Amino acid sequence: MKNKALLVGINQYPDPRNELRGCINDINDMFHFITQINPVYQKEQVKTLTNRQATKKGIVENLKWLLEELQAGDQILFHYSGHGAQMPTQHPALEKDGNDEIICPYDFDWTAATTLRDKEFAEIFKAIPNGVHFVWISDSCHAEDLSRDPMDQPNRYRFINRPANLIPSMDAASIASAPILTPLNGALLSACASDQVSADAYIDNRFNGAFTYYLLKNLKVHAKQMPMNELIKLVNADLAKNGYEQAPQIEGKLETVSFFI
């Protein structure tokens, strides 16, 4: 059995205005949880990428490692903590709002070469064989609201606003034939709905993603007993109780399966 994990956390981006503070804590906490508290993964089978390591090329190459030689019964985890955004879609027929949801690697500059779109992830992850237990955690967001990102506040938000001059024709030269999108062969746990923001928050005297913090809080109690669609309800309740305006989501084929097998 191969159990492998890829954990990506980006606090520092080339533009200091995009700095975050809790993403590396997120993946360090997840590493500790999956290798020591619930030691389902061996330390040598967990890779971490932080800051400059987490370019688009670096993330894609390590995703290929994550998916190598998988067989039914294997367990894999991909955790991303960093900025998210939206870009004009390359496939208008697939997106009613005209946007793709994306994550922002370290070298992100609003070009296709530095962007990881939801469609690209679909193409990568469709290679996962049936019977592999795959969990994808995304502690980022896609909302665009400048008024909610003050740099002098204890909480920041994990999105980068789209430049005003970015118009739908920007990536016209790279438009490809529409990918065949099938339900995720796993489970995606995302920090918020697509029109919300994900907090980079100060909790218990340190910075974390609010979603990752309360996800781990509940996993420590329910990781092997509770299906993920029930677990996410507890995370939502904790976030609401503590004043966070984000509603984590779950989708995919493994919603009713536990986080670990």
Secondary structure, DSSP 8 states (H G I E B T S, - for coil): --EEEEEEE----SSGGG--SSHHHHHHHHHHIIIIIS--S-GGGEEEEEGGG-SHHHHHHHHHHHHTT--TT-EEEEEEES-EEEEE-S-GGG-TTSEEEEE--TT--SSGGG-EEHHHHHHHHTTS-TT-EEEEEEE------GGG--TTSS-EESB----TT--GGGGGGG----------SSEEEESS-TTS--EEEEETTEEEEHHHHHHHHHHHHHTTTSBHHHHHHHHHHHHHHTT-----EEEETTTTSBS--
